[in-house]
Amino acid sequence: MVERQYVGGTCINVACIPTKSLVASARWIRDARTDSLFGVSGTQDATINLSALRAHKEGIVDAMVDAHEKMFSAPGLDFIRGEAQFIADKTVEVATEDGNSRTITADRILVNLGSRPLLPPIDGLADSGAWTSEDILRLERIPETLTIIGGGYIGVEFAQIMADFGSKVTLIADTEHIFPREDADAAAEVAAGLKDSGVQILYSVRAEKVTGHVGEAADSVSVHLSDGTQVHSAALLVATGRVPNTDQVGLEAAGIDVDDRGMIIVDQYQRTSADGVWAAGDSADTPMFTHASWHDFRVIRAQFDDEDTQFRSTTGRNIPYAVFTAVELARIGLSEKEAVESGLAVRIAKIPANAIPRAKAMRVQHGLWKAIVDEHTDKILGVNLVGPQSGEVFAVIHFGFQMPEEKSP
Protein backbone atom coordinates (compact mmCIF):
# COMPACT_ATOMS: atom_id res chain seq x y z
CA MET A 1 0.00 0.00 0.00
CA VAL A 2 1.29 3.43 -1.00
CA GLU A 3 0.01 6.66 0.56
CA ARG A 4 1.38 10.11 -0.17
CA GLN A 5 -0.53 12.21 2.36
CA TYR A 6 -3.54 11.20 4.44
CA VAL A 7 -3.66 7.88 6.26
CA GLY A 8 -7.33 7.02 6.34
CA GLY A 9 -8.16 9.10 3.31
CA THR A 10 -10.15 12.25 2.66
CA CYS A 11 -13.10 11.37 4.89
CA ILE A 12 -11.20 10.99 8.12
CA ASN A 13 -8.76 13.84 7.60
CA VAL A 14 -10.42 16.66 5.66
CA ALA A 15 -14.06 15.82 5.03
CA CYS A 16 -16.68 13.71 6.81
CA ILE A 17 -15.15 13.27 10.25
CA PRO A 18 -13.80 16.77 10.98
CA THR A 19 -16.89 18.31 9.40
CA LYS A 20 -19.28 16.20 11.44
CA SER A 21 -17.27 17.03 14.55
CA LEU A 22 -18.01 20.69 13.84
CA VAL A 23 -21.65 19.86 13.07
CA ALA A 24 -21.91 18.37 16.56
CA SER A 25 -20.48 21.52 18.14
CA ALA A 26 -22.76 23.72 16.03
CA ARG A 27 -25.80 21.72 17.11
CA TRP A 28 -24.92 22.16 20.78
CA ILE A 29 -24.60 25.92 20.50
CA ARG A 30 -27.72 26.20 18.33
CA ASP A 31 -29.75 24.25 20.87
CA ALA A 32 -28.34 26.29 23.74
CA ARG A 33 -29.44 29.53 22.12
CA THR A 34 -33.01 28.29 21.70
CA ASP A 35 -33.44 26.45 25.00
CA SER A 36 -35.70 29.19 26.35
CA LEU A 37 -38.41 27.93 23.99
CA PHE A 38 -38.48 24.75 26.05
CA GLY A 39 -38.53 26.42 29.45
CA VAL A 40 -34.77 26.24 30.03
CA SER A 41 -32.88 29.37 31.01
CA GLY A 42 -29.25 30.31 31.51
CA THR A 43 -27.79 28.83 28.31
CA GLN A 44 -28.71 31.48 25.74
CA ASP A 45 -25.35 33.28 26.00
CA ALA A 46 -23.31 30.25 24.91
CA THR A 47 -20.13 31.20 23.04
CA ILE A 48 -17.44 29.43 21.03
CA ASN A 49 -14.08 28.59 22.60
CA LEU A 50 -12.06 28.34 19.41
CA SER A 51 -9.05 26.49 20.84
CA ALA A 52 -11.32 23.94 22.55
CA LEU A 53 -13.30 23.57 19.33
CA ARG A 54 -10.12 22.79 17.40
CA ALA A 55 -9.02 20.35 20.08
CA HIS A 56 -12.38 18.56 19.88
CA LYS A 57 -12.09 18.17 16.11
CA GLU A 58 -8.41 17.28 16.01
CA GLY A 59 -8.71 14.79 18.85
CA ILE A 60 -11.33 12.81 16.97
CA VAL A 61 -9.38 12.92 13.71
CA ASP A 62 -6.05 12.01 15.33
CA ALA A 63 -7.57 9.01 17.12
CA MET A 64 -9.03 7.64 13.89
CA VAL A 65 -5.80 8.21 11.95
CA ASP A 66 -3.88 6.42 14.71
CA ALA A 67 -6.26 3.46 14.53
CA HIS A 68 -5.71 3.20 10.77
CA GLU A 69 -1.94 3.43 11.10
CA LYS A 70 -2.02 0.51 13.50
CA MET A 71 -4.00 -1.52 10.98
CA PHE A 72 -1.42 -0.75 8.32
CA SER A 73 1.35 -2.23 10.44
CA ALA A 74 -0.25 -5.68 10.26
CA PRO A 75 1.95 -8.62 9.17
CA GLY A 76 1.96 -9.14 5.43
CA LEU A 77 1.21 -5.50 4.62
CA ASP A 78 4.00 -3.35 3.20
CA PHE A 79 2.92 0.24 3.88
CA ILE A 80 4.94 2.84 1.98
CA ARG A 81 4.87 6.58 2.46
CA GLY A 82 5.47 8.26 -0.87
CA GLU A 83 4.13 9.22 -4.30
CA ALA A 84 3.35 6.54 -6.86
CA GLN A 85 3.41 6.83 -10.65
CA PHE A 86 2.49 4.22 -13.23
CA ILE A 87 5.44 3.79 -15.56
CA ALA A 88 4.15 0.77 -17.50
CA ASP A 89 1.48 -1.91 -17.48
CA LYS A 90 1.10 -3.18 -13.88
CA THR A 91 4.26 -1.34 -12.89
CA VAL A 92 4.47 1.52 -10.40
CA GLU A 93 7.43 3.65 -9.38
CA VAL A 94 7.27 5.12 -5.88
CA ALA A 95 9.23 8.17 -4.74
CA THR A 96 9.38 7.47 -1.01
CA GLU A 97 9.29 10.23 1.60
CA ASP A 98 12.86 9.41 2.64
CA GLY A 99 14.10 10.39 -0.82
CA ASN A 100 14.52 6.91 -2.25
CA SER A 101 12.73 5.19 -5.11
CA ARG A 102 11.07 1.79 -5.47
CA THR A 103 9.66 0.01 -8.49
CA ILE A 104 6.74 -2.32 -7.82
CA THR A 105 5.15 -4.79 -10.21
CA ALA A 106 1.95 -6.64 -9.35
CA ASP A 107 -0.58 -8.90 -11.02
CA ARG A 108 -3.44 -6.99 -9.39
CA ILE A 109 -3.51 -3.29 -8.59
CA LEU A 110 -6.20 -1.28 -6.82
CA VAL A 111 -6.28 2.46 -7.47
CA ASN A 112 -8.05 4.64 -4.90
CA LEU A 113 -6.80 8.16 -5.49
CA GLY A 114 -9.40 10.33 -3.79
CA SER A 115 -10.23 13.90 -4.75
CA ARG A 116 -9.42 17.52 -3.96
CA PRO A 117 -11.43 20.76 -3.84
CA LEU A 118 -12.30 22.29 -7.20
CA LEU A 119 -11.26 25.90 -7.71
CA PRO A 120 -13.34 27.38 -10.55
CA PRO A 121 -11.74 29.77 -13.06
CA ILE A 122 -13.14 32.96 -11.54
CA ASP A 123 -11.16 36.13 -12.26
CA GLY A 124 -9.14 37.14 -9.19
CA LEU A 125 -10.06 34.10 -7.12
CA ALA A 126 -6.58 32.56 -7.05
CA ASP A 127 -5.09 35.74 -5.55
CA SER A 128 -7.83 36.39 -2.99
CA GLY A 129 -6.73 33.99 -0.25
CA ALA A 130 -10.10 32.25 -0.52
CA TRP A 131 -10.58 29.16 1.61
CA THR A 132 -11.44 25.72 0.31
CA SER A 133 -13.54 23.22 2.25
CA GLU A 134 -10.25 21.81 3.56
CA ASP A 135 -8.73 25.17 4.53
CA ILE A 136 -11.69 26.23 6.63
CA LEU A 137 -11.34 23.12 8.80
CA ARG A 138 -8.18 24.59 10.31
CA LEU A 139 -10.48 27.00 12.19
CA GLU A 140 -7.90 29.75 12.51
CA ARG A 141 -10.72 32.19 13.25
CA ILE A 142 -14.47 32.66 13.05
CA PRO A 143 -14.89 35.56 10.61
CA GLU A 144 -17.48 38.21 11.35
CA THR A 145 -18.75 37.91 7.77
CA LEU A 146 -18.35 35.03 5.33
CA THR A 147 -19.30 34.61 1.68
CA ILE A 148 -19.67 31.09 0.32
CA ILE A 149 -19.59 30.36 -3.41
CA GLY A 150 -21.55 27.17 -4.08
CA GLY A 151 -25.07 26.08 -3.18
CA GLY A 152 -24.38 22.36 -3.11
CA TYR A 153 -24.00 20.00 -0.18
CA ILE A 154 -20.59 21.21 0.97
CA GLY A 155 -21.41 24.91 0.77
CA VAL A 156 -24.75 24.55 2.52
CA GLU A 157 -23.37 22.44 5.35
CA PHE A 158 -20.61 24.96 6.02
CA ALA A 159 -23.11 27.83 5.81
CA GLN A 160 -25.02 26.23 8.67
CA ILE A 161 -21.91 25.51 10.74
CA MET A 162 -20.41 28.97 10.40
CA ALA A 163 -23.73 30.74 11.01
CA ASP A 164 -24.12 28.74 14.21
CA PHE A 165 -20.58 29.73 15.20
CA GLY A 166 -21.51 33.39 14.82
CA SER A 167 -20.53 34.41 11.28
CA LYS A 168 -22.92 36.43 9.15
CA VAL A 169 -23.07 34.17 6.08
CA THR A 170 -24.03 34.94 2.49
CA LEU A 171 -24.41 31.88 0.25
CA ILE A 172 -24.17 32.31 -3.53
CA ALA A 173 -26.03 29.68 -5.58
CA ASP A 174 -25.98 29.80 -9.37
CA THR A 175 -29.15 27.69 -9.52
CA GLU A 176 -32.82 28.35 -8.74
CA HIS A 177 -32.55 26.55 -5.42
CA ILE A 178 -29.84 25.04 -3.22
CA PHE A 179 -29.02 21.37 -3.80
CA PRO A 180 -29.66 21.31 -7.58
CA ARG A 181 -29.82 17.48 -7.50
CA GLU A 182 -32.71 17.55 -5.04
CA ASP A 183 -36.38 18.35 -5.51
CA ALA A 184 -37.21 22.03 -5.07
CA ASP A 185 -39.67 21.39 -2.23
CA ALA A 186 -37.06 19.51 -0.18
CA ALA A 187 -34.39 22.14 -0.85
CA ALA A 188 -36.80 24.90 0.18
CA GLU A 189 -37.26 23.37 3.64
CA VAL A 190 -33.49 23.28 4.24
CA ALA A 191 -33.21 26.84 2.94
CA ALA A 192 -35.89 27.95 5.39
CA GLY A 193 -33.83 26.53 8.24
CA LEU A 194 -30.75 28.36 6.98
CA LYS A 195 -32.71 31.60 6.86
CA ASP A 196 -33.77 31.08 10.48
CA SER A 197 -30.07 30.77 11.31
CA GLY A 198 -29.35 34.12 9.66
CA VAL A 199 -27.94 32.85 6.35
CA GLN A 200 -28.67 35.01 3.30
CA ILE A 201 -29.01 32.98 0.09
CA LEU A 202 -28.61 34.57 -3.34
CA TYR A 203 -30.12 32.48 -6.13
CA SER A 204 -29.47 32.25 -9.88
CA VAL A 205 -26.37 34.44 -9.82
CA ARG A 206 -22.78 33.57 -10.73
CA ALA A 207 -19.58 34.77 -9.16
CA GLU A 208 -17.72 36.41 -12.05
CA LYS A 209 -14.86 38.20 -10.32
CA VAL A 210 -13.19 38.44 -6.92
CA THR A 211 -11.31 41.51 -5.68
CA GLY A 212 -9.46 42.16 -2.46
CA HIS A 213 -8.04 39.57 -0.10
CA VAL A 214 -9.38 37.62 2.86
CA GLY A 215 -8.70 39.61 6.04
CA GLU A 216 -10.17 40.96 9.26
CA ALA A 217 -12.26 43.84 7.90
CA ALA A 218 -15.88 43.17 6.94
CA ASP A 219 -15.18 44.31 3.36
CA SER A 220 -11.77 42.68 2.90
CA VAL A 221 -12.85 40.62 -0.11
CA SER A 222 -15.57 41.30 -2.66
CA VAL A 223 -17.40 38.93 -4.99
CA HIS A 224 -18.76 40.54 -8.16
CA LEU A 225 -21.94 38.80 -9.33
CA SER A 226 -23.51 38.29 -12.74
CA ASP A 227 -26.42 40.61 -11.89
CA GLY A 228 -24.06 43.54 -11.36
CA THR A 229 -24.12 43.48 -7.56
CA GLN A 230 -21.29 42.78 -5.13
CA VAL A 231 -21.01 40.89 -1.85
CA HIS A 232 -18.40 42.06 0.67
CA SER A 233 -17.05 39.99 3.54
CA ALA A 234 -14.04 39.29 5.72
CA ALA A 235 -13.62 35.76 4.41
CA LEU A 236 -14.51 33.76 1.31
CA LEU A 237 -15.14 30.03 1.06
CA VAL A 238 -15.22 28.28 -2.31
CA ALA A 239 -17.37 25.15 -2.18
CA THR A 240 -17.96 24.25 -5.81
CA GLY A 241 -17.29 20.53 -5.66
CA ARG A 242 -14.29 18.24 -5.87
CA VAL A 243 -12.17 16.82 -8.69
CA PRO A 244 -10.41 13.43 -8.85
CA ASN A 245 -6.66 13.15 -8.30
CA THR A 246 -6.21 11.24 -11.54
CA ASP A 247 -3.95 13.76 -13.24
CA GLN A 248 -1.01 12.99 -10.98
CA VAL A 249 -0.21 9.27 -11.29
CA GLY A 250 0.51 8.49 -14.96
CA LEU A 251 -2.63 6.47 -15.65
CA GLU A 252 -2.02 6.67 -19.39
CA ALA A 253 1.22 4.68 -18.99
CA ALA A 254 -0.83 1.75 -17.71
CA GLY A 255 -3.60 2.08 -20.30
CA ILE A 256 -6.19 3.25 -17.75
CA ASP A 257 -8.91 5.34 -19.40
CA VAL A 258 -10.60 8.36 -17.83
CA ASP A 259 -13.66 10.33 -18.91
CA ASP A 260 -13.80 14.05 -19.75
CA ARG A 261 -14.02 14.90 -16.04
CA GLY A 262 -10.91 12.90 -15.21
CA MET A 263 -12.87 10.08 -13.57
CA ILE A 264 -11.48 6.57 -14.07
CA ILE A 265 -13.87 4.57 -16.24
CA VAL A 266 -14.93 1.32 -14.55
CA ASP A 267 -17.53 -1.39 -15.11
CA GLN A 268 -19.98 -2.78 -12.55
CA TYR A 269 -17.13 -4.75 -10.95
CA GLN A 270 -14.88 -1.68 -10.64
CA ARG A 271 -12.56 -3.00 -13.37
CA THR A 272 -10.69 -0.40 -15.39
CA SER A 273 -9.70 -0.55 -19.06
CA ALA A 274 -6.36 -2.07 -18.01
CA ASP A 275 -6.36 -5.78 -17.27
CA GLY A 276 -5.68 -6.51 -13.62
CA VAL A 277 -6.34 -2.96 -12.44
CA TRP A 278 -9.38 -1.95 -10.38
CA ALA A 279 -10.41 1.51 -9.18
CA ALA A 280 -12.55 2.60 -6.24
CA GLY A 281 -13.81 5.69 -4.46
CA ASP A 282 -13.98 9.32 -5.56
CA SER A 283 -11.63 8.92 -8.52
CA ALA A 284 -13.73 6.09 -9.98
CA ASP A 285 -16.88 8.24 -10.19
CA THR A 286 -18.32 6.55 -7.14
CA PRO A 287 -20.69 8.84 -5.21
CA MET A 288 -18.38 10.76 -2.88
CA PHE A 289 -19.36 9.03 0.34
CA THR A 290 -17.24 6.72 2.46
CA HIS A 291 -19.93 4.04 2.60
CA ALA A 292 -20.04 4.01 -1.21
CA SER A 293 -16.28 3.55 -1.36
CA TRP A 294 -16.54 0.73 1.17
CA HIS A 295 -19.04 -0.98 -1.12
CA ASP A 296 -16.60 -0.58 -4.01
CA PHE A 297 -14.05 -2.37 -1.85
CA ARG A 298 -16.43 -5.24 -1.11
CA VAL A 299 -17.15 -5.65 -4.81
CA ILE A 300 -13.43 -5.80 -5.57
CA ARG A 301 -12.56 -8.05 -2.63
CA ALA A 302 -15.11 -10.61 -3.79
CA GLN A 303 -13.15 -10.92 -7.03
CA PHE A 304 -9.80 -11.11 -5.25
CA ASP A 305 -11.22 -13.88 -3.05
CA ASP A 306 -12.61 -15.70 -6.11
CA GLU A 307 -16.15 -15.45 -4.76
CA ASP A 308 -19.27 -15.71 -6.88
CA THR A 309 -19.72 -12.12 -8.05
CA GLN A 310 -23.41 -12.58 -8.83
CA PHE A 311 -24.36 -10.56 -5.76
CA ARG A 312 -21.30 -8.32 -5.67
CA SER A 313 -21.51 -5.55 -8.22
CA THR A 314 -22.50 -1.90 -8.30
CA THR A 315 -25.45 -2.55 -10.61
CA GLY A 316 -28.64 -1.08 -9.20
CA ARG A 317 -27.15 -0.07 -5.87
CA ASN A 318 -28.88 2.64 -3.89
CA ILE A 319 -26.57 4.95 -1.98
CA PRO A 320 -28.21 6.73 0.98
CA TYR A 321 -26.85 10.08 2.09
CA ALA A 322 -27.61 12.93 4.45
CA VAL A 323 -26.78 16.61 4.81
CA PHE A 324 -26.33 17.73 8.40
CA THR A 325 -27.89 21.17 8.52
CA ALA A 326 -30.33 22.38 11.20
CA VAL A 327 -33.07 21.01 8.97
CA GLU A 328 -31.36 17.78 7.90
CA LEU A 329 -31.92 16.21 4.50
CA ALA A 330 -31.62 12.48 3.86
CA ARG A 331 -32.38 10.64 0.63
CA ILE A 332 -32.20 7.27 -1.05
CA GLY A 333 -33.34 6.28 -4.52
CA LEU A 334 -34.89 8.58 -7.09
CA SER A 335 -36.08 12.10 -6.50
CA GLU A 336 -39.43 13.12 -7.95
CA LYS A 337 -37.65 15.08 -10.67
CA GLU A 338 -35.39 12.15 -11.61
CA ALA A 339 -38.32 9.74 -11.75
CA VAL A 340 -40.35 12.00 -14.03
CA GLU A 341 -37.34 12.68 -16.28
CA SER A 342 -36.87 8.90 -16.56
CA GLY A 343 -40.38 8.62 -17.99
CA LEU A 344 -41.87 6.89 -14.96
CA ALA A 345 -45.46 7.45 -13.92
CA VAL A 346 -45.34 8.25 -10.22
CA ARG A 347 -47.48 9.39 -7.37
CA ILE A 348 -46.17 11.29 -4.39
CA ALA A 349 -46.84 10.59 -0.73
CA LYS A 350 -45.85 13.63 1.32
CA ILE A 351 -46.44 15.02 4.79
CA PRO A 352 -45.03 18.20 6.32
CA ALA A 353 -42.74 17.44 9.23
CA ASN A 354 -44.56 19.86 11.53
CA ALA A 355 -47.71 17.75 11.19
CA ILE A 356 -46.02 14.85 13.01
CA PRO A 357 -46.89 14.88 16.75
CA ARG A 358 -43.31 14.20 17.88
CA ALA A 359 -42.10 17.02 15.66
CA LYS A 360 -44.68 19.35 17.18
CA ALA A 361 -43.32 18.56 20.63
CA MET A 362 -39.85 19.50 19.35
CA ARG A 363 -41.19 22.78 17.90
CA VAL A 364 -40.17 21.74 14.39
CA GLN A 365 -41.05 24.43 11.87
CA HIS A 366 -39.57 23.12 8.63
CA GLY A 367 -39.29 19.77 6.89
CA LEU A 368 -41.18 17.09 5.02
CA TRP A 369 -41.34 13.34 4.60
CA LYS A 370 -41.76 12.32 0.99
CA ALA A 371 -41.95 9.06 -0.94
CA ILE A 372 -41.89 8.65 -4.72
CA VAL A 373 -44.02 5.65 -5.67
CA ASP A 374 -44.40 3.86 -9.02
CA GLU A 375 -48.01 4.43 -10.03
CA HIS A 376 -48.35 1.02 -11.67
CA THR A 377 -46.46 -1.29 -9.31
CA ASP A 378 -46.66 0.54 -5.96
CA LYS A 379 -42.90 0.14 -5.66
CA ILE A 380 -41.21 2.88 -3.63
CA LEU A 381 -38.65 4.43 -5.97
CA GLY A 382 -37.22 6.98 -3.58
CA VAL A 383 -37.61 8.49 -0.14
CA ASN A 384 -36.66 11.94 1.08
CA LEU A 385 -36.75 12.92 4.74
CA VAL A 386 -36.19 16.57 5.59
CA GLY A 387 -36.18 17.72 9.19
CA PRO A 388 -34.34 17.34 12.50
CA GLN A 389 -32.51 14.03 12.96
CA SER A 390 -33.48 12.82 9.48
CA GLY A 391 -30.03 11.28 9.10
CA GLU A 392 -30.73 8.99 12.07
CA VAL A 393 -34.34 8.15 11.24
CA PHE A 394 -33.25 7.32 7.71
CA ALA A 395 -31.45 4.15 8.80
CA VAL A 396 -34.84 2.41 8.96
CA ILE A 397 -35.72 3.58 5.44
CA HIS A 398 -32.39 2.34 4.12
CA PHE A 399 -32.93 -1.04 5.74
CA GLY A 400 -36.28 -1.32 3.99
CA PHE A 401 -34.66 -0.59 0.64
CA GLN A 402 -32.31 -3.54 1.13
CA MET A 403 -35.13 -6.01 1.77
CA PRO A 404 -36.11 -8.30 -1.11
CA GLU A 405 -39.38 -7.41 -2.78
CA GLU A 406 -42.41 -9.43 -1.75
CA LYS A 407 -43.74 -11.60 -4.52
CA SER A 408 -47.47 -11.94 -4.98
CA PRO A 409 -48.82 -15.48 -4.42
N, C-alpha and C positions, 0 to 999 in steps of 0.2 A: 504494500500500500504506500502510495506517494501522496503527501500533502504539502502544499506550499505555504499555507497561511493558517486557516482556522481548523483546529481539531474539533470535530463535531459538526462542522459545516455552518452554512449561513444561518439556519434556524436558531441554533444554540447561541451563536456569537453576536449576530447583528440583525436578527429579525424576530422570529416568534417569541423566544424566551425573554430577551431583554424588553421587548415591547409589551408583552403581557405582564411582566413585572411592573412596568409603569402603569399599565391599565389597572392593575390591582391597587396601586397607590392612588391613582386618580379616582377610582371608585370610592375609596375610603374618604377622601377629602370632599367629594361631591355629596356623599351621604351625610357627612358631618354638617355640611352647610345647610342641609334641608331637614335636619332632625327635628326642628321645631314644629314641622307639619305633623309629626307623630307624637307630640307632647313631650319631647326631650329638649332640655335646655342646657346651655353651657358649652356646646361644641361648635357653634356657628362661626367662631373666630379661628378655626383651624387654619394653619399655615404650613407651607412647605419648608422642610429642612433639607436643603439641597445636598449637603454632604451625606446625610443619612439616606436620602433617596438614592444617591449613587451607590452607596454601600449596599443597600438592599438589592439593587439590580445586579451589581457586580458580584456579590456573594452568591447569588443564584447561578449566574453564568459560570463563574469560576468552579463551583462545585460540579456542575454538569460536564464542563470541559475536563476536569480532573478524572471524573468517572470514565469518560471515553478514553483518555490517555492510558488508564489502567487496563482497559480492554485491549488496547492496541499493543500492549506488552505481552500478550498471551503467547505461549509456545507455538511455534509454527507460523507466526506472523512477522514478516519483515517490514517494519514501519520506517519509512524514509522521509525525512524532512527535506524538501527541495522542490524544484520546478521540473516538470516532465514535458518532453517534446517527442512526438512521433517522428522517427527518422526513416522508417520503412514499414512494410507490412509486419504487424505484430512485434514491432521493435520500438522501444522507447529509450531515449537518453535522458538521464536525470542529472541536473546540476544541483548537487546537494548543498545544504546551508553551510557546510564547513569548507566549501570551495572546491570540492572534488567533483568527479563525474562518474556516473555508472551507466552502463548500457544493459537493458533488460529485454529479454525476448520471452514471450509466453504464448502458449497455444490459445489461451482465453484471456481476454482483457475486458474489464469493465470500466467505462468512462462515466464519471459523475462529477462534472466540472462546476456546477453551481451557476450563479448569476451575480450581477452587480447593478447598482442603480443606473438608470438611464438619464443622461443629461441631454435634453433636447437642444437643437441648434437655435437658441434664442439670442439675438444680438445683445452683447454685454453680459450675458449670464456667467460665462467662464471667469470673468474678472470681478465678479460681485461678491465673492466669498460666500455664495449661497450654500446652504447645508443640503446634504442628501439625507435619505432616511437612515443611513448609517452614521453620518456625522452627528445628527441631533441626539443620538443615543448617548453621546459622551456627557450630555447635560452640564455643559460648562456654565450655563446660566439659563434663567427663565426670562426671555425677553418680554418687555412691556407690550410690544406689538409684534405680530408675526403674520406674514403673508405666506400662504401655501399655494403652489402651482400644482394642480392635479386634483380632480374630484373622484378619483378611484378609491379602492379599499385602503391603500397606504395613507394617502392624503387625508381621508376622512377620519381614520383612526387617530392619526396624530393631531388633527384639529380638535378632537374631543379631549385627548390627553392634555394638550397644552392649554386649552381653555380652562380645564379643571385646575391646572397648576397656576392659573392666574394671568395668562397672556390674553390680550385682545386679538382674536384670530380672524383673518379674512381668507376665505377659501375661494380660489379661482377655478371654475369648472368650464371647460370649453364645450360642454354638452348641455342638453335641456334639463337634465337632472343629475344628481350625483349617482355614482354606481351605474354607468351606462349599460352594463350587462344585466342589470336587474330591472324588474318591472317598475314603472313610474310610481305606482301606488306604494310599493314597499320602500322605495328610495325616499319618497316624500315623508314617510313616518320617521325615518332616521334623520332627515333634514330638520324636521320639526324639533326633535330632541337636541340637535346641534344649536338651533336658534335659541332654545331655552337656556343653553349653556353660554350664550353670548357670541356664538360664531356667526359671522356675516358670510353668506354664500353669494357669489356672483356667477350667474349662469350664462352660457352661450357666448362667452368672450374668451379670446386667446391672449396669452402673454406674448407680445411682439418684441419687446425690448426691455432691458434692465439697465438702470443707471444707479450710480452710487455704490456703496459697499456696506455690507453688514456691519453694524456698530451698536453703540449704546443709545444714540438719539432715536426718537420715534420716527424720524424721516430719513434715516441713514441710507436706505435703499428704496428705490422706486421701481414699480412694475408698470410699464406702459401697455395698455390694453387695446384690443382691436376696435373698440367703440370710441376711442379717443380719450378715455379717462385714464387716471393713474391711481395706483394704490401705494401708499407710503408706509414703511414699517422699519422697526429696528433690525429685524431678522427676516430671512427668506428661506423657505424650505421648498425644494423641488422634489415632488413625489409623482413622477410621470411614468412609473413602471420600472421594470428591470430587463436587462439584456443578458443573454447567455455568454459565458466565458469561453466560447468556442474559437475565438480568433487568436488564441494564445498558445495552442498546443500542437500545431502542425497536423491537423486532421487530414489534410489533403495528401500528405506523405503516406498515409495508411489507407487511402481510398475511402475515407469516411465522408459521406455526402451530408451537406447541410441545406436548409431551405433559405429563402430570401431574407429571413429574419435572423439567420445564423443558428437556428435550432437543428440539432442532429436529427436526421430522418430515421425513424425506427418503425418496425412493424409491431403487431400486437404482442409479440414476445420480447420486445425491446432490442431486437437485433438490428444492427446498423447495416449499411451497404457493404461493409468489409467483413469477410468471413471470420468468425471467431471473436468478433468485437461487439459488445453490448453497450448500451447507454441508458442512463437513468437520471431522474430528477429534473431540475430546472432546465438544463441544457438539452434535454431530450424532448422538450415541449410537453412535459408532464405538467399538469396544473401545479402551480408553485405553492404546494403545501407539503409539509413533512410526511403526513400520513399517505399522500399520493406517492411520494418517493419510496416510502417503505413498501408500498404495494409493488412498485417497479422491482424492488429488490426481491420480493417473494416470487414474482414471475420469473426472474432470472435465476434465482437459486434453484427453483424446481428443475430448470434445464441442466444446471450444473450437477444436480443430484440425480439426474436421469429419471426424474419422476414423470408420470403421465401428465402432460401439459394440457389435457382437455379442460381442466378447471382452473388453469393458471395462465391467464392472458389478460390483457387490458380491454378486450372487446366488451363493450356494453357496461363498463364499470361506472358506478355513480360515486362521485367524490363529494362528500358533504363539506361545508365550510361555514365559518361564522366570522362576523366583524364585530369587534368588542367596543362599541360605542355605548353611550348611556342608553339609547334605544338599540339593543343588539339586533343584528340581522343574521339569520341562519338559513341555509338553503341546501336542498339536494334535488337532483333531477332537473326537469325542464322548467323554465319560467313560462308564464302565460304567453309572453311575446315570442319566445323560441318555439313553443308548441304551435302557435298560429302560423308562424313563418315556415314551419315544417309541413304545413298543410293538414294538420290534425284538427278534427272537430272536437272541441273541448267544452266542458262546463266548469265553472269556478265556484268553489265552496269557500266562503270568506266570512270572517267575523272580526270586528274591531277588538283589539286587546282590552280596551277599557270596558267592554261588555262582560268580561269574565269576572266572576265574583272575587276570586283570589287577587286579580289585578286591581279591582276596585279597592280592596283592603290595603293594597300597596300604593294607592294613589297614582296608578299608571294613567298617563294622559295620551300616550302615543303608542301605536303598534297595531299589528294585525296578524291573524293566523289565516293562511291561504293554502288551498290545495288545488292543483290543476288536474282534472279528471278527464279521461277519454270518454267522450259522449257515447260511444258505441259499446265499449267493453267494461266500463266502470273502473278501469285500471287507473291508479293514481300515478300520474306522470311526473309530478313534482310537488314539493311542499316548501313553503316559505313561512318562517316564523319571524316576526319582527316585534321586539319588545324586551323588557328586562329579563335577563337570564335565559334568553332564547338559545344560546349556545349550549346550555346544560340540558334544557328540556329536549333539545333536538336529538339527543342520543337515542331516545325512544323511537323517534321517527326514522332515524338511520337504521336501527335494528329492524324495524318493519320492512324497510326497503330490501334488506338482505334475505328476508324469508322467501321460500319458494312460493310461487303462486298456487292458490287452491284450484284444483281441477274440478269442474262440475261432474257429478255422477252420471 
